């Protein structure tokens, strides 16, 4: 849901439509989902999905730069998992690949968010995209210390129109690594039990993605081809054009213990 083009009530209605057809987990990502209204819009949707729709899992992916402790106080109880994007523990590399946060130190902010997740009982997760500039990095010590419930490690993926091609929002060709390099990174971190690897093959078609117009995005052709909106044709019709590979979803570990009530964490 693109928060700039959506009211709170419309967002609730969109989530409700999916819930009626058996949705168990919703993940809010972006862009940066905390941009609009300093996270208040997002917080209201998180609360609605957990309290009213009673979804087993509500999660967010964020770079963490805009999250304040007040947000945790108001909405933390309704959030199961907060995933923070962190591609490197070297601040110079973060700046080089576009993860810099201006005057803020991305790595220092990560430690603060980890602390808040513990205090407000939100499961903490880390997402890392492995690319040309961080593929040689050893992250063992930092990941073990942060102790996330999951560390999703993605191979940098090219999507036409998004990070490659004439109309791309950003250019990612310089970041691409091959399968062998990705496997070497995984081997270096093989002793981290929470590591969940996702190669290009595993990732590309194994997600159900809704854009800001509530259209499923089909990535099977190497770009994001939108379906008709679920607002116009309904979920059951639109999902036929999602390109979703359920077998790969299960193979990559897409179904896991995703409710904090079932994780039995030692807060």
C-alpha positions, 0 to 999 in steps of 0.5 A, a space after each residue: 500500500 503506497 501511503 501517499 495515495 491511500 487513506 487509513 480507511 481505504 488501507 484497512 479495507 484493502 487489508 480486509 479483502 485479503 484477510 477474508 480469503 485466508 491471508 495469514 501474514 502481511 508485510 509492509 515494505 516500500 520504499 520506506 513505510 515510515 515516511 508518511 505521517 512519521 509512521 502514524 499511518 503505518 501504525 494504524 494499519 499494523 494495529 488494525 491488522 493485528 487487533 481487528 483482522 487478527 492476523 497471525 503475523 504482521 511485519 514491517 521492513 524498514 531501513 530504520 532511519 525514521 523509527 522513534 521509540 514513541 512508535 514502539 510505545 504506541 504500536 509495538 504490541 501489535 507488531 510481530 516482526 520488524 526487519 531492518 535492512 542492513 547491507 554492511 556493518 562498515 559505514 563507508 560501504 553503507 554510504 557507497 551503496 546508498 544505505 547512508 543516513 546522512 548525519 545518522 550512523 546506520 550501524 549505531 541506529 541498528 543497535 538502538 532499534 535492536 534494544 527497542 525491539 527487546 524492550 517492546 517485545 517485537 521480534 527482530 530480523 535483519 535483511 541484507 542484500 549481498 552485492 559487489 561492495 559487501 560480498 567479501 565482508 565477514 558479518 559473523 561477529 555482529 550478527 551473532 551479537 545482534 541475535 535476530 530471529 532471522 537473517 535474510 540474505 538476498 543475492 542482488 537481483 536485477 528487475 527491469 524498470 526498477 533497478 535496471 533499464 532506461 526507466 529505472 528508479 536506480 541502476 544496480 548493474 554495478 552491484 551484481 554478483 554471480 552465484 559462486 560469489 553468493 555461495 562463498 558469502 554463505 559459506 563464510 557465514 554457515 555457522 549462523 543458525 538464523 541465516 536464511 539465504 535467497 538466491 535470485 532463483 529462489 527470490 524472483 517468483 516466490 513472493 506475493 507483492 501488491 503495489 500502491 494500486 493494489 495490483 499483484 506484481 508478476 516478476 517472471 519476465 524479469 520485470 514487475 508486470 502488474 495485474 488488474 487491481 483487486 479493487 476492480 476484479 477481486 483478489 481471486 481473479 487478480 492473483 491469477 496474474 501474480 506469477 507466484 511460485 508456491 512450490 518455491 515459496 515453500 522451498 525457500 522457507 517462506 512458511 515459518 514461525 512468524 507470530 511472536 506469540 509462537 516464537 517463545 522469545 526470551 524478552 
